[in-house]
Amino acid sequence: MTLKNIFLPRQKGCDETKTHKKLVYAINCKDCDKKYIGETKRMKLTRIKEHINDIRKNKLTSLIAQHCNINNHKMDFDNTETLALESTWKRRIIKESLLTQHTYGKAINEVKYQLKVFT
C-alpha cells in the first residue's frame, strides 16, 4: 500500500449519498487554534451529535469533551470540515493519523498510529 494508493483512489463518479459517511473530519475550536480530527463510518451528523452529547454529559473518555469542559471552550460544529472520504477502515485510520500528525501539536486528539512521515 503506497501513499498514492491511499490518497488517490480510482474515481468512479460521485454519489452524493456517500459523501456524508465513511470519512475523516475536522472540528475547529472557536476559542483557540486547536482542532479535533476524527474518523467515522457512520453519517457525519450522527457523529457530531455524539460529540455534542459527550460535551453536555462531560464524558471523561471523550477528548473533545475534556477540551471544551476544562477550558470552557466551544467547538465549531456548524463548520465541520470533511477532510477525506474513504470506505476502507484501515485507510481511513491512516489518513486520520497523517492529518492529526500534520497539525504539529494543534490537534485535541492523539495520533492513533505514529507514522515517520513528518519528522
Biopython code that builds the backbone (N, CA, C, O; Angstrom):
import numpy as np
from Bio.PDB.StructureBuilder import StructureBuilder

atoms = [
    (1, "MET", "N", (0.845, -1.169, 0.000)),
    (1, "MET", "CA", (0.000, 0.000, 0.000)),
    (1, "MET", "C", (0.896, 1.239, 0.000)),
    (1, "MET", "O", (1.718, 1.412, 0.900)),
    (2, "THR", "N", (0.739, 2.092, -0.996)),
    (2, "THR", "CA", (1.540, 3.305, -1.098)),
    (2, "THR", "C", (0.691, 4.520, -0.752)),
    (2, "THR", "O", (-0.536, 4.440, -0.713)),
    (3, "LEU", "N", (1.356, 5.650, -0.500)),
    (3, "LEU", "CA", (0.621, 6.881, -0.217)),
    (3, "LEU", "C", (-0.233, 7.292, -1.410)),
    (3, "LEU", "O", (-1.327, 7.831, -1.240)),
    (4, "LYS", "N", (0.265, 7.038, -2.610)),
    (4, "LYS", "CA", (-0.508, 7.365, -3.810)),
    (4, "LYS", "C", (-1.817, 6.576, -3.832)),
    (4, "LYS", "O", (-2.869, 7.134, -4.143)),
    (5, "ASN", "N", (-1.763, 5.289, -3.505)),
    (5, "ASN", "CA", (-2.973, 4.467, -3.491)),
    (5, "ASN", "C", (-3.946, 4.908, -2.404)),
    (5, "ASN", "O", (-5.161, 4.815, -2.578)),
    (6, "ILE", "N", (-3.411, 5.389, -1.281)),
    (6, "ILE", "CA", (-4.269, 5.808, -0.180)),
    (6, "ILE", "C", (-4.989, 7.109, -0.504)),
    (6, "ILE", "O", (-6.192, 7.231, -0.274)),
    (7, "PHE", "N", (-4.253, 8.086, -1.041)),
    (7, "PHE", "CA", (-4.823, 9.410, -1.240)),
    (7, "PHE", "C", (-5.428, 9.640, -2.616)),
    (7, "PHE", "O", (-6.174, 10.603, -2.798)),
    (8, "LEU", "N", (-5.134, 8.798, -3.575)),
    (8, "LEU", "CA", (-5.685, 8.971, -4.917)),
    (8, "LEU", "C", (-6.411, 7.717, -5.376)),
    (8, "LEU", "O", (-5.939, 7.020, -6.274)),
    (9, "PRO", "N", (-7.560, 7.423, -4.765)),
    (9, "PRO", "CA", (-8.303, 6.237, -5.200)),
    (9, "PRO", "C", (-8.896, 6.460, -6.587)),
    (9, "PRO", "O", (-9.019, 7.595, -7.046)),
    (10, "ARG", "N", (-9.257, 5.378, -7.238)),
    (10, "ARG", "CA", (-9.867, 5.478, -8.560)),
    (10, "ARG", "C", (-11.193, 6.209, -8.461)),
    (10, "ARG", "O", (-11.999, 5.936, -7.571)),
    (11, "GLN", "N", (-11.412, 7.132, -9.374)),
    (11, "GLN", "CA", (-12.656, 7.898, -9.400)),
    (11, "GLN", "C", (-13.673, 7.182, -10.275)),
    (11, "GLN", "O", (-13.391, 6.870, -11.432)),
    (12, "LYS", "N", (-14.849, 6.921, -9.730)),
    (12, "LYS", "CA", (-15.896, 6.234, -10.483)),
    (12, "LYS", "C", (-17.197, 7.027, -10.441)),
    (12, "LYS", "O", (-18.277, 6.438, -10.500)),
    (13, "GLY", "N", (-17.115, 8.326, -10.342)),
    (13, "GLY", "CA", (-18.322, 9.122, -10.217)),
    (13, "GLY", "C", (-18.610, 9.412, -8.763)),
    (13, "GLY", "O", (-18.126, 8.710, -7.875)),
    (14, "CYS", "N", (-19.390, 10.433, -8.519)),
    (14, "CYS", "CA", (-19.667, 10.858, -7.149)),
    (14, "CYS", "C", (-21.131, 10.617, -6.814)),
    (14, "CYS", "O", (-22.017, 11.164, -7.470)),
    (15, "ASP", "N", (-21.385, 9.819, -5.820)),
    (15, "ASP", "CA", (-22.732, 9.571, -5.328)),
    (15, "ASP", "C", (-22.921, 10.426, -4.079)),
    (15, "ASP", "O", (-22.275, 10.178, -3.060)),
    (16, "GLU", "N", (-23.786, 11.417, -4.143)),
    (16, "GLU", "CA", (-23.972, 12.363, -3.037)),
    (16, "GLU", "C", (-24.381, 11.693, -1.729)),
    (16, "GLU", "O", (-24.082, 12.215, -0.655)),
    (17, "THR", "N", (-25.056, 10.551, -1.796)),
    (17, "THR", "CA", (-25.477, 9.878, -0.566)),
    (17, "THR", "C", (-24.290, 9.299, 0.192)),
    (17, "THR", "O", (-24.398, 9.025, 1.387)),
    (18, "LYS", "N", (-23.168, 9.109, -0.478)),
    (18, "LYS", "CA", (-21.993, 8.525, 0.166)),
    (18, "LYS", "C", (-21.016, 9.570, 0.688)),
    (18, "LYS", "O", (-20.020, 9.209, 1.316)),
    (19, "THR", "N", (-21.268, 10.842, 0.452)),
    (19, "THR", "CA", (-20.312, 11.874, 0.849)),
    (19, "THR", "C", (-20.425, 12.279, 2.310)),
    (19, "THR", "O", (-19.637, 13.100, 2.780)),
    (20, "HIS", "N", (-21.373, 11.730, 3.028)),
    (20, "HIS", "CA", (-21.544, 12.112, 4.426)),
    (20, "HIS", "C", (-21.233, 10.978, 5.390)),
    (20, "HIS", "O", (-21.513, 11.095, 6.583)),
    (21, "LYS", "N", (-20.661, 9.885, 4.901)),
    (21, "LYS", "CA", (-20.237, 8.810, 5.790)),
    (21, "LYS", "C", (-18.953, 8.188, 5.268)),
    (21, "LYS", "O", (-18.547, 8.412, 4.128)),
    (22, "LYS", "N", (-18.320, 7.392, 6.141)),
    (22, "LYS", "CA", (-17.017, 6.795, 5.849)),
    (22, "LYS", "C", (-16.021, 7.894, 5.473)),
    (22, "LYS", "O", (-15.549, 7.975, 4.339)),
    (23, "LEU", "N", (-15.718, 8.738, 6.469)),
    (23, "LEU", "CA", (-14.897, 9.909, 6.194)),
    (23, "LEU", "C", (-14.001, 10.277, 7.369)),
    (23, "LEU", "O", (-14.163, 9.787, 8.487)),
    (24, "VAL", "N", (-13.053, 11.158, 7.076)),
    (24, "VAL", "CA", (-12.197, 11.784, 8.083)),
    (24, "VAL", "C", (-12.651, 13.239, 8.151)),
    (24, "VAL", "O", (-12.844, 13.878, 7.117)),
    (25, "TYR", "N", (-12.821, 13.767, 9.367)),
    (25, "TYR", "CA", (-13.379, 15.105, 9.521)),
    (25, "TYR", "C", (-12.580, 15.908, 10.538)),
    (25, "TYR", "O", (-11.832, 15.347, 11.339)),
    (26, "ALA", "N", (-12.748, 17.229, 10.497)),
    (26, "ALA", "CA", (-12.084, 18.127, 11.444)),
    (26, "ALA", "C", (-13.104, 19.100, 12.013)),
    (26, "ALA", "O", (-13.945, 19.637, 11.292)),
    (27, "ILE", "N", (-13.012, 19.320, 13.333)),
    (27, "ILE", "CA", (-13.864, 20.293, 14.019)),
    (27, "ILE", "C", (-12.933, 21.290, 14.704)),
    (27, "ILE", "O", (-12.132, 20.904, 15.556)),
    (28, "ASN", "N", (-13.032, 22.556, 14.344)),
    (28, "ASN", "CA", (-12.189, 23.593, 14.927)),
    (28, "ASN", "C", (-12.781, 24.100, 16.233)),
    (28, "ASN", "O", (-13.998, 24.123, 16.417)),
    (29, "CYS", "N", (-11.899, 24.502, 17.132)),
    (29, "CYS", "CA", (-12.320, 25.145, 18.373)),
    (29, "CYS", "C", (-12.535, 26.628, 18.072)),
    (29, "CYS", "O", (-11.726, 27.250, 17.384)),
    (30, "LYS", "N", (-13.620, 27.185, 18.587)),
    (30, "LYS", "CA", (-13.917, 28.603, 18.360)),
    (30, "LYS", "C", (-13.042, 29.518, 19.209)),
    (30, "LYS", "O", (-12.890, 30.697, 18.889)),
    (31, "ASP", "N", (-12.464, 28.988, 20.290)),
    (31, "ASP", "CA", (-11.759, 29.827, 21.253)),
    (31, "ASP", "C", (-10.239, 29.702, 21.223)),
    (31, "ASP", "O", (-9.544, 30.468, 21.890)),
    (32, "CYS", "N", (-9.719, 28.752, 20.463)),
    (32, "CYS", "CA", (-8.264, 28.617, 20.336)),
    (32, "CYS", "C", (-7.959, 28.025, 18.958)),
    (32, "CYS", "O", (-8.872, 27.795, 18.165)),
    (33, "ASP", "N", (-6.696, 27.781, 18.674)),
    (33, "ASP", "CA", (-6.323, 27.294, 17.341)),
    (33, "ASP", "C", (-6.274, 25.766, 17.253)),
    (33, "ASP", "O", (-5.764, 25.220, 16.274)),
    (34, "LYS", "N", (-6.792, 25.086, 18.252)),
    (34, "LYS", "CA", (-6.784, 23.618, 18.225)),
    (34, "LYS", "C", (-7.965, 23.094, 17.427)),
    (34, "LYS", "O", (-8.969, 23.783, 17.245)),
    (35, "LYS", "N", (-7.824, 21.864, 16.955)),
    (35, "LYS", "CA", (-8.904, 21.213, 16.222)),
    (35, "LYS", "C", (-8.948, 19.747, 16.584)),
    (35, "LYS", "O", (-7.954, 19.174, 17.031)),
    (36, "TYR", "N", (-10.104, 19.146, 16.390)),
    (36, "TYR", "CA", (-10.286, 17.718, 16.610)),
    (36, "TYR", "C", (-10.390, 17.061, 15.244)),
    (36, "TYR", "O", (-11.198, 17.471, 14.411)),
    (37, "ILE", "N", (-9.572, 16.044, 15.016)),
    (37, "ILE", "CA", (-9.627, 15.286, 13.768)),
    (37, "ILE", "C", (-10.072, 13.876, 14.113)),
    (37, "ILE", "O", (-9.464, 13.206, 14.948)),
    (38, "GLY", "N", (-11.130, 13.438, 13.469)),
    (38, "GLY", "CA", (-11.680, 12.117, 13.751)),
    (38, "GLY", "C", (-12.088, 11.405, 12.480)),
    (38, "GLY", "O", (-12.034, 11.968, 11.387)),
    (39, "GLU", "N", (-12.498, 10.158, 12.641)),
    (39, "GLU", "CA", (-12.978, 9.371, 11.506)),
    (39, "GLU", "C", (-14.232, 8.635, 11.929)),
    (39, "GLU", "O", (-14.406, 8.300, 13.101)),
    (40, "THR", "N", (-15.097, 8.387, 10.971)),
    (40, "THR", "CA", (-16.314, 7.645, 11.251)),
    (40, "THR", "C", (-16.772, 6.912, 10.005)),
    (40, "THR", "O", (-16.542, 7.360, 8.881)),
    (41, "LYS", "N", (-17.422, 5.783, 10.219)),
    (41, "LYS", "CA", (-18.028, 5.073, 9.095)),
    (41, "LYS", "C", (-19.503, 5.432, 8.992)),
    (41, "LYS", "O", (-20.165, 5.132, 7.998)),
    (42, "ARG", "N", (-20.004, 6.079, 10.037)),
    (42, "ARG", "CA", (-21.420, 6.446, 10.074)),
    (42, "ARG", "C", (-21.625, 7.842, 9.494)),
    (42, "ARG", "O", (-20.673, 8.488, 9.056)),
    (43, "MET", "N", (-22.854, 8.293, 9.496)),
    (43, "MET", "CA", (-23.165, 9.633, 8.999)),
    (43, "MET", "C", (-22.437, 10.678, 9.842)),
    (43, "MET", "O", (-22.359, 10.560, 11.065)),
    (44, "LYS", "N", (-21.905, 11.702, 9.175)),
    (44, "LYS", "CA", (-21.159, 12.747, 9.873)),
    (44, "LYS", "C", (-22.039, 13.442, 10.915)),
    (44, "LYS", "O", (-21.574, 13.728, 12.018)),
    (45, "LEU", "N", (-23.286, 13.713, 10.585)),
    (45, "LEU", "CA", (-24.194, 14.382, 11.514)),
    (45, "LEU", "C", (-24.432, 13.551, 12.773)),
    (45, "LEU", "O", (-24.539, 14.106, 13.867)),
    (46, "THR", "N", (-24.514, 12.235, 12.633)),
    (46, "THR", "CA", (-24.676, 11.347, 13.791)),
    (46, "THR", "C", (-23.480, 11.472, 14.720)),
    (46, "THR", "O", (-23.644, 11.560, 15.937)),
    (47, "ARG", "N", (-22.277, 11.481, 14.155)),
    (47, "ARG", "CA", (-21.057, 11.579, 14.963)),
    (47, "ARG", "C", (-20.962, 12.935, 15.650)),
    (47, "ARG", "O", (-20.534, 13.017, 16.802)),
    (48, "ILE", "N", (-21.355, 13.997, 14.959)),
    (48, "ILE", "CA", (-21.331, 15.332, 15.553)),
    (48, "ILE", "C", (-22.286, 15.395, 16.743)),
    (48, "ILE", "O", (-21.949, 15.960, 17.784)),
    (49, "LYS", "N", (-23.475, 14.818, 16.589)),
    (49, "LYS", "CA", (-24.441, 14.794, 17.693)),
    (49, "LYS", "C", (-23.882, 14.039, 18.893)),
    (49, "LYS", "O", (-24.128, 14.420, 20.037)),
    (50, "GLU", "N", (-23.129, 12.967, 18.638)),
    (50, "GLU", "CA", (-22.491, 12.230, 19.739)),
    (50, "GLU", "C", (-21.470, 13.103, 20.457)),
    (50, "GLU", "O", (-21.395, 13.080, 21.685)),
    (51, "HIS", "N", (-20.679, 13.876, 19.706)),
    (51, "HIS", "CA", (-19.713, 14.788, 20.325)),
    (51, "HIS", "C", (-20.431, 15.826, 21.184)),
    (51, "HIS", "O", (-19.995, 16.123, 22.297)),
    (52, "ILE", "N", (-21.518, 16.370, 20.676)),
    (52, "ILE", "CA", (-22.286, 17.370, 21.431)),
    (52, "ILE", "C", (-22.825, 16.766, 22.726)),
    (52, "ILE", "O", (-22.779, 17.408, 23.775)),
    (53, "ASN", "N", (-23.333, 15.544, 22.658)),
    (53, "ASN", "CA", (-23.822, 14.860, 23.867)),
    (53, "ASN", "C", (-22.689, 14.565, 24.845)),
    (53, "ASN", "O", (-22.873, 14.683, 26.056)),
    (54, "ASP", "N", (-21.516, 14.183, 24.332)),
    (54, "ASP", "CA", (-20.358, 13.936, 25.201)),
    (54, "ASP", "C", (-19.973, 15.201, 25.965)),
    (54, "ASP", "O", (-19.650, 15.142, 27.151)),
    (55, "ILE", "N", (-20.008, 16.338, 25.283)),
    (55, "ILE", "CA", (-19.677, 17.610, 25.936)),
    (55, "ILE", "C", (-20.725, 17.939, 26.995)),
    (55, "ILE", "O", (-20.388, 18.335, 28.111)),
    (56, "ARG", "N", (-21.988, 17.774, 26.641)),
    (56, "ARG", "CA", (-23.085, 18.076, 27.569)),
    (56, "ARG", "C", (-23.013, 17.193, 28.812)),
    (56, "ARG", "O", (-23.269, 17.658, 29.923)),
    (57, "LYS", "N", (-22.662, 15.910, 28.622)),
    (57, "LYS", "CA", (-22.599, 14.958, 29.737)),
    (57, "LYS", "C", (-21.236, 14.951, 30.431)),
    (57, "LYS", "O", (-21.037, 14.231, 31.409)),
    (58, "ASN", "N", (-20.301, 15.756, 29.921)),
    (58, "ASN", "CA", (-18.949, 15.855, 30.475)),
    (58, "ASN", "C", (-18.273, 14.486, 30.551)),
    (58, "ASN", "O", (-17.742, 14.104, 31.594)),
    (59, "LYS", "N", (-18.298, 13.760, 29.450)),
    (59, "LYS", "CA", (-17.694, 12.421, 29.410)),
    (59, "LYS", "C", (-16.180, 12.518, 29.509)),
    (59, "LYS", "O", (-15.541, 13.241, 28.745)),
    (60, "LEU", "N", (-15.621, 11.789, 30.449)),
    (60, "LEU", "CA", (-14.174, 11.805, 30.648)),
    (60, "LEU", "C", (-13.434, 11.027, 29.567)),
    (60, "LEU", "O", (-12.241, 11.245, 29.357)),
    (61, "THR", "N", (-14.123, 10.130, 28.886)),
    (61, "THR", "CA", (-13.480, 9.326, 27.846)),
    (61, "THR", "C", (-13.386, 10.068, 26.518)),
    (61, "THR", "O", (-12.734, 9.584, 25.593)),
    (62, "SER", "N", (-14.014, 11.216, 26.407)),
    (62, "SER", "CA", (-14.008, 11.988, 25.170)),
    (62, "SER", "C", (-13.025, 13.154, 25.280)),
    (62, "SER", "O", (-13.192, 14.033, 26.126)),
    (63, "LEU", "N", (-12.006, 13.160, 24.428)),
    (63, "LEU", "CA", (-11.016, 14.240, 24.462)),
    (63, "LEU", "C", (-11.619, 15.577, 24.054)),
    (63, "LEU", "O", (-11.226, 16.624, 24.568)),
    (64, "ILE", "N", (-12.563, 15.542, 23.140)),
    (64, "ILE", "CA", (-13.215, 16.786, 22.714)),
    (64, "ILE", "C", (-14.050, 17.367, 23.864)),
    (64, "ILE", "O", (-14.092, 18.585, 24.043)),
    (65, "ALA", "N", (-14.705, 16.510, 24.635)),
    (65, "ALA", "CA", (-15.483, 16.959, 25.797)),
    (65, "ALA", "C", (-14.556, 17.494, 26.885)),
    (65, "ALA", "O", (-14.862, 18.503, 27.519)),
    (66, "GLN", "N", (-13.436, 16.828, 27.101)),
    (66, "GLN", "CA", (-12.467, 17.305, 28.092)),
    (66, "GLN", "C", (-11.961, 18.694, 27.725)),
    (66, "GLN", "O", (-11.883, 19.577, 28.579)),
    (67, "HIS", "N", (-11.615, 18.889, 26.448)),
    (67, "HIS", "CA", (-11.097, 20.189, 25.999)),
    (67, "HIS", "C", (-12.134, 21.292, 26.241)),
    (67, "HIS", "O", (-11.808, 22.359, 26.762)),
    (68, "CYS", "N", (-13.368, 21.024, 25.859)),
    (68, "CYS", "CA", (-14.427, 22.036, 25.996)),
    (68, "CYS", "C", (-14.758, 22.326, 27.453)),
    (68, "CYS", "O", (-14.901, 23.488, 27.832)),
    (69, "ASN", "N", (-14.879, 21.299, 28.266)),
    (69, "ASN", "CA", (-15.315, 21.490, 29.648)),
    (69, "ASN", "C", (-14.208, 22.011, 30.560)),
    (69, "ASN", "O", (-14.476, 22.830, 31.439)),
    (70, "ILE", "N", (-12.990, 21.561, 30.374)),
    (70, "ILE", "CA", (-11.884, 22.034, 31.218)),
    (70, "ILE", "C", (-11.522, 23.479, 30.882)),
    (70, "ILE", "O", (-11.287, 24.288, 31.780)),
    (71, "ASN", "N", (-11.476, 23.804, 29.584)),
    (71, "ASN", "CA", (-11.052, 25.134, 29.143)),
    (71, "ASN", "C", (-12.216, 26.102, 28.931)),
    (71, "ASN", "O", (-12.006, 27.274, 28.617)),
    (72, "ASN", "N", (-13.449, 25.605, 29.106)),
    (72, "ASN", "CA", (-14.650, 26.407, 28.849)),
    (72, "ASN", "C", (-14.653, 26.941, 27.411)),
    (72, "ASN", "O", (-14.966, 28.108, 27.171)),
    (73, "HIS", "N", (-14.301, 26.072, 26.464)),
    (73, "HIS", "CA", (-14.262, 26.423, 25.046)),
    (73, "HIS", "C", (-15.473, 25.845, 24.336)),
    (73, "HIS", "O", (-16.159, 24.967, 24.860)),
    (74, "LYS", "N", (-15.722, 26.347, 23.145)),
    (74, "LYS", "CA", (-16.818, 25.862, 22.300)),
    (74, "LYS", "C", (-16.243, 25.403, 20.964)),
    (74, "LYS", "O", (-15.343, 26.033, 20.408)),
    (75, "MET", "N", (-16.780, 24.296, 20.462)),
    (75, "MET", "CA", (-16.353, 23.769, 19.162)),
    (75, "MET", "C", (-17.267, 24.317, 18.069)),
    (75, "MET", "O", (-18.441, 24.598, 18.311)),
    (76, "ASP", "N", (-16.723, 24.463, 16.881)),
    (76, "ASP", "CA", (-17.466, 24.999, 15.737)),
    (76, "ASP", "C", (-18.098, 23.846, 14.957)),
    (76, "ASP", "O", (-17.649, 23.509, 13.861)),
    (77, "PHE", "N", (-19.139, 23.245, 15.529)),
    (77, "PHE", "CA", (-19.781, 22.084, 14.910)),
    (77, "PHE", "C", (-20.476, 22.437, 13.599)),
    (77, "PHE", "O", (-20.612, 21.581, 12.724)),
    (78, "ASP", "N", (-20.915, 23.682, 13.451)),
    (78, "ASP", "CA", (-21.614, 24.091, 12.227)),
    (78, "ASP", "C", (-20.704, 24.087, 11.006)),
    (78, "ASP", "O", (-21.180, 23.982, 9.876)),
    (79, "ASN", "N", (-19.416, 24.199, 11.226)),
    (79, "ASN", "CA", (-18.459, 24.237, 10.117)),
    (79, "ASN", "C", (-17.518, 23.037, 10.136)),
    (79, "ASN", "O", (-16.331, 23.167, 9.835)),
    (80, "THR", "N", (-18.043, 21.882, 10.487)),
    (80, "THR", "CA", (-17.238, 20.662, 10.472)),
    (80, "THR", "C", (-16.793, 20.385, 9.044)),
    (80, "THR", "O", (-17.601, 20.363, 8.115)),
    (81, "GLU", "N", (-15.505, 20.176, 8.892)),
    (81, "GLU", "CA", (-14.910, 20.023, 7.562)),
    (81, "GLU", "C", (-14.638, 18.550, 7.258)),
    (81, "GLU", "O", (-14.062, 17.836, 8.079)),
    (82, "THR", "N", (-15.050, 18.107, 6.088)),
    (82, "THR", "CA", (-14.721, 16.761, 5.629)),
    (82, "THR", "C", (-13.347, 16.825, 4.979)),
    (82, "THR", "O", (-13.163, 17.517, 3.977)),
    (83, "LEU", "N", (-12.382, 16.108, 5.544)),
    (83, "LEU", "CA", (-11.015, 16.137, 5.035)),
    (83, "LEU", "C", (-10.764, 15.068, 3.985)),
    (83, "LEU", "O", (-9.996, 15.283, 3.047)),
    (84, "ALA", "N", (-11.408, 13.914, 4.137)),
    (84, "ALA", "CA", (-11.195, 12.808, 3.195)),
    (84, "ALA", "C", (-12.372, 11.850, 3.253)),
    (84, "ALA", "O", (-12.959, 11.627, 4.311)),
    (85, "LEU", "N", (-12.700, 11.298, 2.118)),
    (85, "LEU", "CA", (-13.699, 10.234, 2.037)),
    (85, "LEU", "C", (-12.951, 8.930, 1.818)),
    (85, "LEU", "O", (-12.090, 8.850, 0.942)),
    (86, "GLU", "N", (-13.266, 7.912, 2.602)),
    (86, "GLU", "CA", (-12.569, 6.631, 2.469)),
    (86, "GLU", "C", (-13.448, 5.518, 2.999)),
    (86, "GLU", "O", (-13.853, 5.541, 4.161)),
    (87, "SER", "N", (-13.744, 4.549, 2.157)),
    (87, "SER", "CA", (-14.625, 3.456, 2.572)),
    (87, "SER", "C", (-13.887, 2.371, 3.354)),
    (87, "SER", "O", (-14.510, 1.651, 4.135)),
    (88, "THR", "N", (-12.587, 2.240, 3.160)),
    (88, "THR", "CA", (-11.805, 1.207, 3.836)),
    (88, "THR", "C", (-11.341, 1.713, 5.204)),
    (88, "THR", "O", (-10.711, 2.766, 5.300)),
    (89, "TRP", "N", (-11.658, 0.951, 6.267)),
    (89, "TRP", "CA", (-11.338, 1.380, 7.629)),
    (89, "TRP", "C", (-9.841, 1.628, 7.817)),
    (89, "TRP", "O", (-9.451, 2.650, 8.382)),
    (90, "LYS", "N", (-9.009, 0.713, 7.356)),
    (90, "LYS", "CA", (-7.560, 0.836, 7.555)),
    (90, "LYS", "C", (-7.020, 2.107, 6.898)),
    (90, "LYS", "O", (-6.199, 2.812, 7.486)),
    (91, "ARG", "N", (-7.474, 2.395, 5.699)),
    (91, "ARG", "CA", (-7.040, 3.614, 5.013)),
    (91, "ARG", "C", (-7.556, 4.860, 5.726)),
    (91, "ARG", "O", (-6.859, 5.873, 5.791)),
    (92, "ARG", "N", (-8.774, 4.789, 6.261)),
    (92, "ARG", "CA", (-9.345, 5.919, 6.989)),
    (92, "ARG", "C", (-8.518, 6.226, 8.232)),
    (92, "ARG", "O", (-8.265, 7.390, 8.542)),
    (93, "ILE", "N", (-8.098, 5.185, 8.943)),
    (93, "ILE", "CA", (-7.276, 5.361, 10.148)),
    (93, "ILE", "C", (-5.915, 5.957, 9.782)),
    (93, "ILE", "O", (-5.413, 6.833, 10.486)),
    (94, "ILE", "N", (-5.325, 5.493, 8.697)),
    (94, "ILE", "CA", (-4.033, 6.032, 8.255)),
    (94, "ILE", "C", (-4.177, 7.506, 7.897)),
    (94, "ILE", "O", (-3.342, 8.324, 8.285)),
    (95, "LYS", "N", (-5.228, 7.848, 7.162)),
    (95, "LYS", "CA", (-5.447, 9.253, 6.799)),
    (95, "LYS", "C", (-5.665, 10.115, 8.037)),
    (95, "LYS", "O", (-5.129, 11.219, 8.136)),
    (96, "GLU", "N", (-6.457, 9.604, 8.982)),
    (96, "GLU", "CA", (-6.689, 10.350, 10.222)),
    (96, "GLU", "C", (-5.372, 10.569, 10.966)),
    (96, "GLU", "O", (-5.116, 11.667, 11.461)),
    (97, "SER", "N", (-4.542, 9.537, 11.046)),
    (97, "SER", "CA", (-3.256, 9.646, 11.743)),
    (97, "SER", "C", (-2.338, 10.640, 11.049)),
    (97, "SER", "O", (-1.701, 11.463, 11.708)),
    (98, "LEU", "N", (-2.265, 10.570, 9.723)),
    (98, "LEU", "CA", (-1.423, 11.507, 8.970)),
    (98, "LEU", "C", (-1.893, 12.946, 9.159)),
    (98, "LEU", "O", (-1.081, 13.841, 9.389)),
    (99, "LEU", "N", (-3.183, 13.165, 9.062)),
    (99, "LEU", "CA", (-3.715, 14.519, 9.201)),
    (99, "LEU", "C", (-3.573, 15.038, 10.629)),
    (99, "LEU", "O", (-3.308, 16.224, 10.824)),
    (100, "THR", "N", (-3.741, 14.180, 11.623)),
    (100, "THR", "CA", (-3.555, 14.585, 13.019)),
    (100, "THR", "C", (-2.098, 14.929, 13.277)),
    (100, "THR", "O", (-1.792, 15.938, 13.913)),
    (101, "GLN", "N", (-1.199, 14.084, 12.778)),
    (101, "GLN", "CA", (0.231, 14.320, 12.963)),
    (101, "GLN", "C", (0.664, 15.588, 12.233)),
    (101, "GLN", "O", (1.575, 16.279, 12.688)),
    (102, "HIS", "N", (0.033, 15.896, 11.124)),
    (102, "HIS", "CA", (0.393, 17.062, 10.317)),
    (102, "HIS", "C", (-0.018, 18.380, 10.977)),
    (102, "HIS", "O", (0.438, 19.439, 10.546)),
    (103, "THR", "N", (-0.863, 18.348, 12.005)),
    (103, "THR", "CA", (-1.282, 19.578, 12.689)),
    (103, "THR", "C", (-0.200, 20.111, 13.623)),
    (103, "THR", "O", (-0.331, 21.214, 14.155)),
    (104, "TYR", "N", (0.867, 19.339, 13.828)),
    (104, "TYR", "CA", (2.009, 19.766, 14.639)),
    (104, "TYR", "C", (1.596, 20.237, 16.032)),
    (104, "TYR", "O", (1.930, 21.348, 16.442)),
    (105, "GLY", "N", (0.870, 19.388, 16.754)),
    (105, "GLY", "CA", (0.528, 19.678, 18.138)),
    (105, "GLY", "C", (-0.713, 20.522, 18.332)),
    (105, "GLY", "O", (-1.041, 20.872, 19.466)),
    (106, "LYS", "N", (-1.410, 20.858, 17.269)),
    (106, "LYS", "CA", (-2.618, 21.673, 17.409)),
    (106, "LYS", "C", (-3.885, 20.835, 17.409)),
    (106, "LYS", "O", (-4.990, 21.378, 17.383)),
    (107, "ALA", "N", (-3.737, 19.524, 17.438)),
    (107, "ALA", "CA", (-4.899, 18.633, 17.473)),
    (107, "ALA", "C", (-5.268, 18.331, 18.922)),
    (107, "ALA", "O", (-4.397, 18.163, 19.776)),
    (108, "ILE", "N", (-6.557, 18.266, 19.182)),
    (108, "ILE", "CA", (-7.048, 17.917, 20.516)),
    (108, "ILE", "C", (-6.824, 16.432, 20.767)),
    (108, "ILE", "O", (-6.445, 16.025, 21.866)),
    (109, "ASN", "N", (-7.062, 15.636, 19.744)),
    (109, "ASN", "CA", (-6.926, 14.186, 19.889)),
    (109, "ASN", "C", (-5.481, 13.749, 19.678)),
    (109, "ASN", "O", (-4.644, 14.515, 19.201)),
    (110, "GLU", "N", (-5.211, 12.506, 20.042)),
    (110, "GLU", "CA", (-3.875, 11.943, 19.898)),
    (110, "GLU", "C", (-3.778, 11.173, 18.589)),
    (110, "GLU", "O", (-4.784, 10.723, 18.040)),
    (111, "VAL", "N", (-2.561, 11.031, 18.103)),
    (111, "VAL", "CA", (-2.326, 10.260, 16.883)),
    (111, "VAL", "C", (-2.503, 8.786, 17.218)),
    (111, "VAL", "O", (-1.895, 8.287, 18.165)),
    (112, "LYS", "N", (-3.337, 8.082, 16.444)),
    (112, "LYS", "CA", (-3.584, 6.663, 16.715)),
    (112, "LYS", "C", (-2.376, 5.815, 16.353)),
    (112, "LYS", "O", (-2.055, 4.855, 17.054)),
    (113, "TYR", "N", (-1.711, 6.161, 15.269)),
    (113, "TYR", "CA", (-0.524, 5.431, 14.827)),
    (113, "TYR", "C", (0.574, 6.437, 14.539)),
    (113, "TYR", "O", (0.388, 7.350, 13.734)),
    (114, "GLN", "N", (1.721, 6.277, 15.196)),
    (114, "GLN", "CA", (2.853, 7.153, 14.944)),
    (114, "GLN", "C", (3.477, 6.772, 13.612)),
    (114, "GLN", "O", (3.990, 5.664, 13.449)),
    (115, "LEU", "N", (3.431, 7.686, 12.676)),
    (115, "LEU", "CA", (3.972, 7.442, 11.348)),
    (115, "LEU", "C", (5.193, 8.329, 11.154)),
    (115, "LEU", "O", (5.145, 9.523, 11.451)),
    (116, "LYS", "N", (6.264, 7.771, 10.670)),
    (116, "LYS", "CA", (7.515, 8.511, 10.492)),
    (116, "LYS", "C", (7.501, 9.245, 9.150)),
    (116, "LYS", "O", (8.350, 9.002, 8.292)),
    (117, "VAL", "N", (6.535, 10.139, 8.980)),
    (117, "VAL", "CA", (6.397, 10.851, 7.719)),
    (117, "VAL", "C", (6.795, 12.311, 7.870)),
    (117, "VAL", "O", (7.489, 12.852, 7.009)),
    (118, "PHE", "N", (6.368, 12.957, 8.951)),
    (118, "PHE", "CA", (6.584, 14.384, 9.123)),
    (118, "PHE", "C", (7.696, 14.689, 10.120)),
    (118, "PHE", "O", (7.701, 15.765, 10.718)),
    (119, "THR", "N", (8.627, 13.778, 10.310)),
    (119, "THR", "CA", (9.694, 14.021, 11.280)),
    (119, "THR", "C", (10.912, 14.598, 10.622)),
    (119, "THR", "O", (11.908, 14.865, 11.294)),
]
sb = StructureBuilder()
sb.init_structure("model")
sb.init_model(0)
sb.init_chain("A")
sb.init_seg("    ")
for serial, (resi, resn, name, xyz) in enumerate(atoms, 1):
    if name == "N":
        sb.init_residue(resn, " ", resi, " ")
    sb.init_atom(name, np.array(xyz, "f"), 0.0, 1.0, " ", f" {name:<3s}", serial, name[0])
structure = sb.get_structure()
